[in-house]
Amino acid sequence: MNADNKNDLSEFKYLFNFEGHIVEYSYGKFDLQLLAYESLKINDECVISLDRRKSSKAYINIKGAENLNTEMGNSKIPIINYVKNNTVRTPNTINNTATNLRRDSFKSPIFTK
């Protein structure tokens, strides 16, 4: 992804504060199209994760997504988009905060060391 970077993986991490809830979204990419892994944590609780380097099976802990197929196969769709587009989420703190991430994504991240 970067000619000056000899690593096979480019990694990104974003921290947000939505109404007092800390949201951490991190991902790594092999190239511009293919995600190696994704993780979404809300208040230090992992709610969505997928590490394609280990398995094509996603971990999804979102109310309303209990029956969602977690086997992602070779799909290039980001797991957070897959969950958002294929579930009717029950209103609660975690789901409302996850919805805000997609609506407000990357407008005002909090940067830390």
N, C-alpha and C positions, 0 to 999 in steps of 0.2 A: 504494500500500500504506500510505502514511502521508500524511495530509492536509497535514501541515506540510512535507513533503518535495516539492520541485518536480521531482525527477529521475524519469524513467520507469522506472528500474531500482533495486531495492534489492539491496545486495551484502553477503555474509557470508563470513567466513573463520575456520576453526577449525584450531588446531594441537594435536596430541596427541603423546604419547610412549608408545608401546606397546613395553615391554621393550627400550628403547634405540633403537627405530626411530621417526623423526620422520614423522608423517603430517600432511599438509595437505589439508584439504577446503575448497574454496571454491565458491560458487555465487552467481548473480544471478537475481532474479525480476522478471518484468514485473508480475505480480499474485500473488494468493495461490495460484493453481493452476498457473501457467505459468512454468517455469524458462527463463531465457534462456541460461544456461551452467552447466556443472559441471566441476570438475576435481579429481582425486584424485592426489596425489603422495605417494610413499613414499621417504624419504631423498633428496629432490630429484629423483626420477625420476617423470615423468608416467606413470601406469599406466592412467588412464581420463580421457577428456575429451570434451566435447560443447559446441559453441557454436552454438546454434540461430540466432543472429544472422547467422552466416556460412554454415552448412550443416546439414543434418539427419543427416550422417554422423558417427558417433562414432569416437573413437580408443580402442581397447581393447588393452592390452598385459598380459594376464593369462594365465598358463599354464592351459590347459584351456578357454579362451574363443576359441581360434583360429578356430573355425568359426561363431562367433556372428554373426548378422546385425547389421551396424553401421549400417544405414540405419534411423534412428529415425522418419522421417516426421513426423507430427503428434502422436506419442505424448506424453502428459504424465507418463509414468513417469520418475522420476529414474534416470539412467543407472547409478548404483551399485546401485540396487535391481534393475534389469534384468539386470545382470551377475550379481549374487548369486543371483537366482532362476532363472537359465537356464544355469548352468554347473556342472560338477563340477570344482572347482579342484584342480589338482595341489598337494600339500603342498610349500611352499617358503616362504622368508622373506617375499616380497612377498604371496603369497596368504594366508598365515597372518595377516599384519599387516592386510590388507584385511578379512579375516573378523572380526578383533577390532574394527575400526572399526564394523561393523554391530552387533556384539554389545554393545559398550560405548559406542556413540555418544553424544557430548555429555554424558557424566557428569563428566569432569574435564579440560576443555580447558586448554591452556597459553596464556596471553595474553601477547602481545609487543607492542612499539610498532609 
